[in-house]
Amino acid sequence: MPLRPAPSHVGTAVRGVATVLIVIHILMSAWLVVQFDGRYTEGRPSPTNIKAIVAVDDEQTLIDIKMENSTSFVLYMLVRDYEEPKQNDTSPSESPAQSSSSSEDEPSKDRLDQARLLTKACLGLLVISELAMLFGFRLRATFRGIVWSSVLLCFLVVLPGAYLNDLTGGDGDREGSESKSNDSLANETFVAQTEDGAMVHGTSSVDFSLAPLGVHVDMMFNGYDLGLVEKSNQSTVRAEAPGEGSKDASSWIQFESRLTAKAGKNIQSLFILPVLWLVFPAANLRDKTETENSVSDEEA
């Protein structure tokens, strides 16, 4: 007795209906869930905790942020007093052009919307691949396997990668090194960075590790906050790190966090499809038509 049943129209209907229902189920659920847990480990804002959860679906991104032990952080923000250094006379004339060019490039950096469109297209092809199995097109099984793998790749790699890319502000300078993109990611999650250039003489690190149906990103950023330094000493601290034990050394701050980006729970329903393919082989309508034609010719 064969382990796999013979192809039947009932099995074909079950496979087709299940594929459509799974696709609809995925379209109505969260595609990507991002959990962020950050903590100030050194400096005046410690031990404030920042927790956030982000849900990305087919149309929008929902964000929920919660702050714990926030008293020290509120006092820290009240004490801060930072003034950006004055630029040269030529800088103001150049800055509008730079800002306009950056605003023009902004739509091209929205990789998450592009990833959404790609994912929707792959889900549509998944339904079409099931129809291809029904009508018996050549290389239909290969096409179905490629499409299913592409859908899974979208949820496990493309969507998390697009979210992290948008989080860091896009590709930036193509000639920049990987360390620059890591610094950008760490800076985005460092809540106290309210002005560019306020943190000096700091380091940052980003470590990636695999998670179930996702990825962990462990980040650290530290440095001296010029907002906690007297204005008369800010230029000095900017040029050289303060000595240990000095008054300005108390402006040191460190922030550590973990970001986990993983596919939504309903994405796991995609793994049901290969089981259905095995249990319910597809019946080929073309073969049935050819068989009926041959029988009619014999009877004639």
BELKARA-V950260 format. One line per field, one symbol per residue. ss: DSSP state (H for helix, E for strand, L for the rest). A space follows every 10 residues. Layout:
ss: ???
//
This chain:
ss: LLLLLLLLHH HHHHHHHHHH HHHHHHHLLL LEEEEEEEEE EELLLLLLEE EEEEEELLLL EEEEEEEELL HHHHHHHHHL LLLLLLLLHH HHHHHHHHHH HHHHHHHHHL HHHHHHHHHH HHHHHHHHHH HHHHHLLLLH HHHHHHHHHH HHHHHHHHHH HHHHHHHLLL LLLLLLLHHH HHHHHHHHLL LLLLLLLLEE LLLEEEEEEE ELLEEEEEEE EEEEEHHHLL HHHHHHHHHL LLLLLLLHHH HEEEEEEEEE EEELHHHHHH HHHHHHHHHL LLLLHHHHHH HHHHHHHHHL
//
